[in-house]
Amino acid sequence: MSRAVVVRYRVKPEALDVNIRLIREVYEELAASRPEGLRYNTCRVDDRTFVHVAVVEGETNPLDDVAAFRAFTEGIAERCEEGPLPMSGEQVGSYSAD
């Protein structure tokens, strides 16, 4: 069974570049480690608002074992102007051309 975790937040203007760098580092580590049971996407929906969607298969979230993700989440509250607002959900559809 898969579960979805969605997080929305808005960063402070001075934190935008750092936030983007940290997100890119997460994706670099994911590309290298290729953890099973995870689909992960990040969208920037306006100038400083981000939405992350993780779809996890199983009981544990593979992101918890990603050092770059831990570094990203460590200072998120200080970088945010709004949020982060985590929400859980259930995936009802997905498409990937890979």
C-alpha positions in Angstrom: 0.0 0.0 0.0 1.3 3.4 -0.9 0.8 6.6 1.1 1.4 10.2 0.0 3.0 12.9 2.1 2.5 16.5 0.8 4.3 19.5 2.3 3.7 23.1 1.3 5.7 26.1 2.5 6.8 29.6 1.5 10.4 30.6 2.1 11.7 34.0 3.1 13.2 36.0 0.2 16.7 35.7 1.6 16.4 31.9 2.0 15.3 31.2 -1.6 18.7 30.3 -3.1 19.7 28.2 -0.1 16.4 26.3 -0.2 16.8 25.6 -3.9 20.4 24.4 -3.4 19.4 22.1 -0.6 16.6 20.6 -2.7 19.0 20.0 -5.5 21.4 18.2 -3.2 18.5 15.9 -2.1 17.9 15.0 -5.7 21.6 14.4 -6.4 21.8 12.0 -3.5 18.5 10.2 -4.5 19.9 9.8 -8.1 23.1 8.2 -6.7 21.4 6.0 -4.0 18.2 5.2 -5.9 16.1 4.1 -2.8 13.4 1.6 -3.5 9.8 2.3 -2.5 9.9 6.1 -3.1 8.6 8.5 -5.7 9.4 12.1 -4.9 8.7 15.4 -6.6 9.2 19.0 -5.7 7.5 22.0 -7.5 8.0 25.7 -7.0 4.5 27.0 -7.5 5.2 30.7 -7.3 8.2 32.8 -6.6 8.9 31.4 -3.1 6.3 28.7 -2.5 7.3 25.0 -2.7 5.3 21.8 -2.7 7.0 18.4 -2.1 5.1 15.2 -2.7 6.5 11.9 -1.6 4.8 8.6 -2.4 6.1 5.9 -0.1 5.6 2.1 -0.5 5.8 0.3 2.9 6.0 1.4 6.5 9.2 3.4 6.4 10.0 6.5 4.4 13.3 6.1 2.5 13.9 9.8 2.7 14.7 9.4 6.4 17.9 7.6 5.4 19.0 10.4 2.9 21.6 12.6 4.5 20.9 15.5 2.2 17.2 15.3 3.1 18.0 15.4 6.8 20.2 18.5 6.1 17.3 20.1 4.1 14.8 19.5 6.9 17.1 20.6 9.7 16.7 24.3 9.1 13.4 24.4 7.2 11.5 26.3 10.0 14.1 29.1 10.0 13.9 29.4 6.2 10.1 29.6 6.1 7.9 32.6 6.0 4.8 30.2 6.0 4.6 26.6 7.0 5.8 24.0 6.5 2.4 22.4 6.3 2.6 18.6 6.1 -0.5 16.7 4.9 -0.9 12.9 4.4 -2.9 11.4 1.7 -3.6 8.4 -0.5 -2.3 8.3 -4.0 -5.2 7.8 -6.5 -3.2 8.0 -9.7 0.2 8.4 -11.1 1.9 8.6 -14.5 5.5 8.5 -15.5 6.9 8.1 -19.0 10.2 6.6 -17.7 
